[in-house]
Amino acid sequence: MNTTFSPSTVGWFKRSLPLFFLGLTWGIESVTTRLFGPQTLAPMLSILSLSILAFYCSSRLILLSTPLFILLSYLLIREHSIYPLVRALTVLFGGILAVWVCSSREKLQRQQSEIETIVNLMPIPWLLADSSGNILRISSALQNLLGPSHSNLINTSFFSLFSAAQNRGDFIRLFLDTADNSVAHPGLNLTLANPPHTRFIAALSALPSSSGHAVLIILNPSSS
């Protein structure tokens, strides 16, 4: 049974992550000090925590959380470190790096969202595949063209849906070149592998994604 969470629940969880990592940093530092003596791990743990948060939280939340990690690090090591303030301030550099990473991630997500909005508005047949050729999305125009016999194409192989006019190995090489090197390849002749064996002129182009590059395949029905 698949469990889905509402956007508000996911948002609350992400906003709570800094508090969780603050508590985790305090807990690890306290336990290691009790078991092994003063280790002054808090600054390193804080930097590691901020690095993890950069992949899940907003840059604003990380910016607000960084002073808390600096303060916590200072309070935990001030009695055991020679220069507690200097070591605690190293967390600031970790926070700056985390904000930069997070800002880059958010920029990529915005670009992705804008591209997807534009692609969704295009009234032409297209499909989106990952770098392995698994179909991620398909336009309604292409779905209408293919008919009900091809209604469940998500997560199926793009290479099993179409056959290429050129050598299959060459076609796969061009696809991977687009996925790995962002090289566009227009004017490829494709034919549906199953009836009605519709012919298309395809153009391959790369789209940025969080996992690398996805491949956008725009299909124009061939008149020949």
Rosetta silent file (secondary structure, phi, psi, omega in degrees, C-alpha in Angstrom):
SEQUENCE: MNTTFSPSTVGWFKRSLPLFFLGLTWGIESVTTRLFGPQTLAPMLSILSLSILAFYCSSRLILLSTPLFILLSYLLIREHSIYPLVRALTVLFGGILAVWVCSSREKLQRQQSEIETIVNLMPIPWLLADSSGNILRISSALQNLLGPSHSNLINTSFFSLFSAAQNRGDFIRLFLDTADNSVAHPGLNLTLANPPHTRFIAALSALPSSSGHAVLIILNPSSS
SCORE:     score description
SCORE:     0.000 S_00000001
   1 L     0.000  125.166 -178.433    0.000    0.000    0.000 S_00000001
   2 L   -81.928  131.768  178.640    1.446    3.361   -1.133 S_00000001
   3 L  -106.576  123.826  177.750    1.465    6.129    1.454 S_00000001
   4 L  -114.391  144.412 -178.874    1.307    9.704    0.187 S_00000001
   5 L  -111.495  144.512  179.457    1.798   12.790    2.301 S_00000001
   6 L   -70.288  155.147  178.153    0.130   16.142    1.787 S_00000001
   7 H   -55.984  -35.149 -179.804    2.303   19.127    0.763 S_00000001
   8 H   -66.801  -36.636  178.096    1.675   20.723    4.174 S_00000001
   9 H   -67.445  -43.070  178.404    2.993   17.604    5.940 S_00000001
  10 H   -63.561  -41.733  178.627    6.094   17.500    3.740 S_00000001
  11 H   -62.995  -42.766  178.132    6.649   21.231    4.328 S_00000001
  12 H   -62.515  -40.970 -179.813    6.336   20.811    8.105 S_00000001
  13 H   -62.666  -44.701 -179.273    8.786   17.912    8.020 S_00000001
  14 H   -65.317  -38.679  178.704   11.378   19.918    6.074 S_00000001
  15 H   -67.852  -24.101 -179.268   11.014   22.897    8.415 S_00000001
  16 H   -85.312  -14.127 -176.181   11.574   20.569   11.383 S_00000001
  17 H   -58.739  -42.798  178.118   14.799   19.069   10.014 S_00000001
  18 H   -58.309  -39.788  177.858   17.124   21.771   11.432 S_00000001
  19 H   -64.041  -38.170  178.301   15.736   21.165   14.935 S_00000001
  20 H   -62.543  -44.985 -177.954   16.272   17.430   14.481 S_00000001
  21 H   -72.792  -30.226  173.128   19.902   17.913   13.454 S_00000001
  22 H   -63.271  -45.016  177.291   20.508   20.385   16.264 S_00000001
  23 H   -64.705  -37.978  179.225   19.252   17.776   18.711 S_00000001
  24 H   -65.680  -41.321  177.716   21.300   15.083   17.008 S_00000001
  25 H   -62.158  -46.069  177.988   24.463   17.191   17.234 S_00000001
  26 H   -61.530  -42.694 -178.033   23.860   17.848   20.931 S_00000001
  27 H   -64.931  -45.628 -179.206   23.126   14.163   21.556 S_00000001
  28 H   -65.208  -43.131  179.489   26.226   12.820   19.781 S_00000001
  29 H   -63.164  -41.699 -178.961   28.499   15.367   21.456 S_00000001
  30 H   -67.079  -43.472 -178.164   27.041   14.610   24.897 S_00000001
  31 H   -67.171  -45.358 -179.187   27.243   10.821   24.498 S_00000001
  32 H   -65.749  -35.343  177.964   30.799   10.800   23.130 S_00000001
  33 H   -65.956  -40.415 -179.590   31.948   13.147   25.896 S_00000001
  34 H   -69.293  -37.716 -175.750   30.424   10.894   28.534 S_00000001
  35 H   -84.644  -39.428 -171.718   31.864    7.698   27.025 S_00000001
  36 H  -121.900    3.878 -175.843   35.259    8.826   25.726 S_00000001
  37 L    89.185  176.962 -176.957   35.921   12.186   27.308 S_00000001
  38 L   -58.869  121.569  178.754   35.836   15.607   25.572 S_00000001
  39 L  -112.928  -17.578 -178.376   35.944   15.113   21.779 S_00000001
  40 L    46.218   53.968 -179.624   34.690   18.581   20.686 S_00000001
  41 L   -88.669   -8.611 -171.454   32.935   17.124   17.636 S_00000001
  42 H   -56.076  -44.893  179.058   30.135   19.702   17.601 S_00000001
  43 H   -60.652  -44.234  179.773   31.598   22.036   14.917 S_00000001
  44 H   -64.363  -42.107  179.084   32.253   19.146   12.531 S_00000001
  45 H   -65.251  -35.913  178.576   28.809   17.662   13.216 S_00000001
  46 H   -66.321  -43.189  178.408   27.192   21.060   12.632 S_00000001
  47 H   -63.598  -42.004  177.734   28.934   21.479    9.270 S_00000001
  48 H   -62.900  -40.620  179.158   27.901   17.958    8.278 S_00000001
  49 H   -63.059  -44.844  179.474   24.316   18.688    9.333 S_00000001
  50 H   -64.177  -35.131  178.202   24.185   21.881    7.286 S_00000001
  51 H   -64.355  -39.863  178.250   25.576   20.016    4.278 S_00000001
  52 H   -69.227  -41.557 -179.029   22.755   17.472    4.516 S_00000001
  53 H   -62.943  -26.902 -179.052   20.125   20.167    5.022 S_00000001
  54 L   -60.054  -22.908 -177.497   21.267   21.865    1.800 S_00000001
  55 L   -93.780   -4.488 -175.438   19.616   19.050   -0.181 S_00000001
  56 L  -128.810  -28.943 -173.766   16.260   19.218    1.598 S_00000001
  57 L  -107.167  167.306  178.372   15.607   22.676    3.029 S_00000001
  58 L   -76.590  157.532  179.369   15.297   26.139    1.545 S_00000001
  59 H   -63.109  -33.722  178.385   18.278   28.481    1.459 S_00000001
  60 H   -64.886  -41.864 -179.888   16.383   30.874    3.752 S_00000001
  61 H   -66.697  -38.488  177.598   15.861   28.169    6.366 S_00000001
  62 H   -66.378  -39.037  178.830   19.543   27.208    6.252 S_00000001
  63 H   -62.177  -38.980  178.974   20.505   30.877    6.589 S_00000001
  64 H   -74.695  -28.646 -176.567   18.332   31.152    9.714 S_00000001
  65 H   -81.905  -27.096 -175.358   19.601   27.841   11.129 S_00000001
  66 H   -56.270  -45.982  177.856   23.331   28.535   10.748 S_00000001
  67 H   -60.234  -32.271  178.465   23.586   30.895   13.776 S_00000001
  68 H   -66.922  -40.244  177.622   21.875   28.251   15.920 S_00000001
  69 H   -67.764  -36.650  176.816   24.466   25.652   14.921 S_00000001
  70 H   -63.195  -47.003 -179.710   27.267   28.158   15.631 S_00000001
  71 H   -63.556  -44.362  179.720   25.847   28.909   19.079 S_00000001
  72 H   -62.459  -42.712  179.586   25.290   25.245   19.891 S_00000001
  73 H   -61.299  -43.015 -179.900   28.825   24.341   18.820 S_00000001
  74 H   -63.789  -45.349 -178.333   30.285   27.077   20.992 S_00000001
  75 H   -64.705  -34.321 -177.081   28.270   26.095   24.066 S_00000001
  76 H   -77.202  -26.916 -174.037   29.176   22.410   23.707 S_00000001
  77 H  -113.269   -2.090 -171.432   32.951   22.877   23.314 S_00000001
  78 L   -62.498  -29.001 -178.242   33.714   26.069   25.254 S_00000001
  79 L   -88.770   -8.403 -173.961   34.892   24.202   28.373 S_00000001
  80 L  -123.351   -8.124 -177.910   37.029   21.693   26.485 S_00000001
  81 L  -111.885  147.716 -179.290   38.548   23.552   23.531 S_00000001
  82 L   -70.013  -41.688 -179.744   41.402   26.066   23.594 S_00000001
  83 L  -123.838   72.830 -174.851   39.767   28.329   21.009 S_00000001
  84 H   -64.246  -36.751 -178.027   36.053   27.529   21.186 S_00000001
  85 H   -68.001  -41.463  179.624   34.909   30.721   19.458 S_00000001
  86 H   -63.620  -44.843 -179.894   37.248   30.239   16.500 S_00000001
  87 H   -66.234  -37.505  178.781   36.197   26.625   16.072 S_00000001
  88 H   -66.017  -35.156 -179.244   32.525   27.516   16.386 S_00000001
  89 H   -70.881  -17.333  175.127   32.897   30.176   13.702 S_00000001
  90 H   -63.280  -23.361  177.557   34.143   27.554   11.251 S_00000001
  91 H   -64.281  -28.788  178.991   30.504   26.466   11.158 S_00000001
  92 H   -59.619  -41.461  179.858   29.772   29.812    9.475 S_00000001
  93 H   -67.080  -36.447  174.719   31.785   28.766    6.431 S_00000001
  94 H   -63.750  -38.360  178.165   29.890   25.479    6.337 S_00000001
  95 H   -66.633  -40.872  178.333   26.642   27.430    6.461 S_00000001
  96 H   -62.173  -43.877  178.468   27.718   29.722    3.601 S_00000001
  97 H   -63.900  -40.246  179.565   28.622   26.711    1.463 S_00000001
  98 H   -64.439  -40.447  178.184   25.309   25.024    2.323 S_00000001
  99 H   -63.448  -40.810  179.367   23.365   28.156    1.324 S_00000001
 100 H   -63.915  -45.112  178.530   25.244   28.272   -2.010 S_00000001
 101 H   -61.968  -44.070 -178.981   24.533   24.602   -2.725 S_00000001
 102 H   -64.690  -41.809  178.977   20.883   25.030   -1.779 S_00000001
 103 H   -62.585  -39.916  177.824   20.512   28.166   -3.930 S_00000001
 104 H   -64.517  -40.633  178.528   21.966   26.297   -6.920 S_00000001
 105 H   -64.139  -43.271  179.745   19.541   23.428   -6.334 S_00000001
 106 H   -65.216  -37.190  177.875   16.585   25.807   -6.098 S_00000001
 107 H   -64.277  -42.682  177.974   17.663   27.571   -9.309 S_00000001
 108 H   -62.839  -40.639  179.165   17.831   24.237  -11.133 S_00000001
 109 H   -65.586  -38.513  177.582   14.387   23.298   -9.839 S_00000001
 110 H   -65.054  -43.248  178.628   12.933   26.623  -11.024 S_00000001
 111 H   -62.212  -42.131  178.555   14.459   26.148  -14.461 S_00000001
 112 H   -60.509  -44.765 -178.811   13.092   22.635  -14.583 S_00000001
 113 H   -63.662  -41.454  179.317    9.628   23.835  -13.630 S_00000001
 114 H   -64.721  -43.002  179.989    9.688   26.583  -16.278 S_00000001
 115 H   -64.322  -43.265  179.993   10.838   24.161  -18.969 S_00000001
 116 H   -63.788  -36.989  177.972    8.180   21.615  -18.023 S_00000001
 117 H   -63.327  -44.100  179.319    5.494   24.312  -18.142 S_00000001
 118 H   -64.603  -44.533 -178.776    6.580   25.335  -21.637 S_00000001
 119 H   -63.454  -40.176 -179.255    6.817   21.732  -22.827 S_00000001
 120 H   -64.544  -26.390 -179.662    3.370   20.901  -21.440 S_00000001
 121 H   -84.687  -10.787 -179.241    1.871   23.763  -23.439 S_00000001
 122 L   -71.670  126.337 -177.442    3.360   22.564  -26.712 S_00000001
 123 L   -85.381   30.934 -178.312    0.559   21.100  -28.903 S_00000001
 124 L  -119.654  157.821  179.657    2.909   18.631  -30.573 S_00000001
 125 L   -67.380  132.080  175.695    3.704   14.988  -29.769 S_00000001
 126 E  -155.720  160.267  171.292    6.589   14.548  -27.332 S_00000001
 127 E  -144.895  157.170 -178.643    7.799   12.273  -24.580 S_00000001
 128 E  -118.139  129.330 -178.925   10.375   12.569  -21.838 S_00000001
 129 E  -126.846  152.755  175.732   12.760    9.714  -20.991 S_00000001
 130 L   -80.291 -178.811 -174.742   15.502    9.287  -18.426 S_00000001
 131 L   -67.636  -13.203  177.034   19.110    8.590  -19.384 S_00000001
 132 L   -94.876   -4.152  179.545   18.378    4.845  -19.498 S_00000001
 133 L    94.651    5.882  177.944   15.511    5.261  -21.954 S_00000001
 134 E   -80.121  130.668 -176.240   12.661    4.738  -19.484 S_00000001
 135 E   -72.383  126.034 -179.649    9.660    6.905  -20.350 S_00000001
 136 E   -99.031  -41.935 -178.676    8.897    9.478  -17.633 S_00000001
 137 E  -146.819  157.589 -179.800    6.168   11.566  -19.244 S_00000001
 138 E  -143.950  139.352 -177.633    4.175   11.646  -22.454 S_00000001
 139 L   -76.659  154.799  178.323    2.168   14.448  -24.017 S_00000001
 140 H   -65.259  -31.585  178.683   -1.561   14.190  -24.530 S_00000001
 141 H   -63.271  -41.579  178.246   -1.015   14.905  -28.236 S_00000001
 142 H   -71.536  -38.138  178.851    1.197   11.827  -28.577 S_00000001
 143 H   -61.790  -41.566  177.824   -1.145    9.730  -26.436 S_00000001
 144 H   -65.732  -34.994  179.985   -4.059   10.642  -28.704 S_00000001
 145 H   -70.407  -37.029 -178.520   -1.957    9.807  -31.743 S_00000001
 146 H   -77.140  -31.371  178.964   -0.924    6.420  -30.377 S_00000001
 147 L    88.824  176.394 -175.497   -4.422    5.465  -29.278 S_00000001
 148 H   -65.827  -18.386 -179.443   -5.686    3.316  -26.377 S_00000001
 149 H   -69.686  -15.289  177.779   -3.397    0.414  -27.289 S_00000001
 150 H  -121.593   49.687 -174.066   -0.476    2.444  -25.874 S_00000001
 151 L   -84.896  -19.566 -176.805   -2.171    3.826  -22.751 S_00000001
 152 L  -120.145   76.052 -174.916    0.362    2.605  -20.150 S_00000001
 153 L  -102.235  -14.367 -177.926    3.748    3.794  -21.362 S_00000001
 154 L   -62.586  132.649 -179.785    5.184    5.348  -18.178 S_00000001
 155 L    72.812    7.622  171.832    8.310    3.467  -16.998 S_00000001
 156 L   -92.343  166.705 -175.388    8.409    1.381  -20.186 S_00000001
 157 E   -81.879  130.148  175.338   11.413    1.471  -22.489 S_00000001
 158 H   -61.129  -34.649 -176.478   11.512    4.078  -25.222 S_00000001
 159 H   -71.648  -23.198  177.021   13.634    1.674  -27.276 S_00000001
 160 H   -85.502  -16.669 -179.036   10.915   -0.999  -27.227 S_00000001
 161 H   -83.110  -35.297 -177.001    8.257    1.487  -28.368 S_00000001
 162 E  -122.582  152.688  169.176   10.060    2.680  -31.486 S_00000001
 163 E  -116.629  144.487 -175.513   12.373    1.164  -34.062 S_00000001
 164 E   -98.733  147.985  177.906   14.922    3.331  -35.839 S_00000001
 165 L   -67.769  -34.694  178.380   15.540    3.547  -39.560 S_00000001
 166 L   -84.607  178.757  178.586   19.281    3.544  -38.899 S_00000001
 167 L   -55.687  135.184 -176.036   21.248    0.851  -37.116 S_00000001
 168 H   -59.532  -39.998  179.148   19.779    0.272  -33.626 S_00000001
 169 H   -62.950  -38.375  177.740   23.196    0.526  -32.016 S_00000001
 170 H   -66.431  -38.507 -179.835   23.829    3.891  -33.698 S_00000001
 171 H   -65.850  -43.664  178.028   20.461    5.177  -32.533 S_00000001
 172 H   -62.576  -38.052  178.334   21.145    4.149  -28.912 S_00000001
 173 H   -62.237  -42.045  178.511   24.559    5.822  -29.165 S_00000001
 174 H   -65.099  -39.838  178.458   22.905    9.092  -30.299 S_00000001
 175 H   -61.983  -47.128 -179.456   20.381    8.855  -27.462 S_00000001
 176 H   -66.881  -32.319  176.736   23.129    8.363  -24.871 S_00000001
 177 H   -63.443  -38.729  176.318   25.116   11.210  -26.431 S_00000001
 178 H   -67.167  -44.943 -177.426   22.134   13.479  -25.798 S_00000001
 179 H   -67.048  -41.501 -173.164   21.641   12.182  -22.246 S_00000001
 180 H   -90.336  -33.245 -172.538   25.290   12.278  -21.200 S_00000001
 181 H  -117.751    4.038  178.641   26.735   15.162  -23.224 S_00000001
 182 L    58.445   34.236  178.388   23.654   17.361  -23.878 S_00000001
 183 L   -95.755  122.977 -179.385   24.151   17.072  -27.647 S_00000001
 184 L   -78.094  144.093  178.093   20.955   17.583  -29.667 S_00000001
 185 E  -133.681   99.159  178.569   20.211   15.197  -32.535 S_00000001
 186 E   -90.535  170.429  170.737   17.411   16.261  -34.915 S_00000001
 187 E    70.348   31.489  178.979   16.014   14.540  -37.993 S_00000001
 188 E   -92.148  135.196 -179.717   15.966   10.929  -36.761 S_00000001
 189 E   -90.460  118.868  179.789   13.554    8.550  -38.486 S_00000001
 190 E  -123.955  149.981  177.188   11.524    6.461  -36.032 S_00000001
 191 E  -133.822  137.129  175.189    8.705    3.982  -36.556 S_00000001
 192 E   -56.940  131.696 -177.133    6.323    2.549  -33.981 S_00000001
 193 L   -67.650  -27.826 -179.378    7.442   -0.997  -33.281 S_00000001
 194 L  -114.792  163.405  178.187    3.822   -2.208  -33.155 S_00000001
 195 L   -52.682  142.123   12.548    0.784   -1.428  -35.350 S_00000001
 196 L   -88.661   15.128  177.032   -0.121    1.049  -36.750 S_00000001
 197 L    55.366   42.927  178.459    3.663    1.452  -37.373 S_00000001
 198 L   -64.722  139.612  179.206    3.372    5.232  -37.603 S_00000001
 199 E   -98.566  142.119 -179.129    6.505    6.968  -38.846 S_00000001
 200 E  -133.042  153.743  165.690    7.967   10.007  -37.120 S_00000001
 201 E  -103.582  117.124 -172.186   10.777   12.496  -37.571 S_00000001
 202 E  -107.705  148.999  173.434   12.277   12.803  -34.093 S_00000001
 203 E  -126.859  127.653 -179.740   14.481   15.412  -32.437 S_00000001
 204 E  -103.557  133.124  175.456   16.412   14.579  -29.270 S_00000001
 205 E  -145.916  152.852 -176.097   17.430   17.262  -26.786 S_00000001
 206 E   -91.396  142.750  173.121   18.622   17.216  -23.184 S_00000001
 207 E  -122.857  134.736  179.272   16.722   18.680  -20.244 S_00000001
 208 E   -68.051  143.954  175.584   18.401   19.259  -16.868 S_00000001
 209 E  -145.099  167.509 -178.473   17.100   17.214  -13.959 S_00000001
 210 L   -64.453  -21.848 -178.110   18.126   16.541  -10.369 S_00000001
 211 L  -105.259   16.091 -179.200   19.530   13.160  -11.382 S_00000001
 212 E   127.405 -119.270  178.422   21.492   14.356  -14.408 S_00000001
 213 E  -130.674  135.518  169.151   19.820   14.866  -17.770 S_00000001
 214 E   -97.628  162.360 -178.043   16.508   13.677  -19.120 S_00000001
 215 E  -114.911  122.587  175.462   15.943   13.419  -22.868 S_00000001
 216 E   -92.426  123.858  178.952   13.082   15.232  -24.555 S_00000001
 217 E  -112.797  110.727  177.433   11.971   13.507  -27.756 S_00000001
 218 E   -95.063  128.156 -172.268    9.822   15.680  -30.020 S_00000001
 219 E  -118.154  123.826  174.437    7.992   13.623  -32.643 S_00000001
 220 E  -112.871  122.946  178.869    6.570   14.927  -35.907 S_00000001
 221 E   -57.149  133.836 -179.308    4.530   12.449  -37.967 S_00000001
 222 L   -83.772  137.906  179.050    6.262   11.723  -41.249 S_00000001
 223 L   -80.045  -16.370 -178.276    4.323   12.287  -44.448 S_00000001
 224 L   -86.741    0.000    0.000    6.298    9.606  -46.288 S_00000001
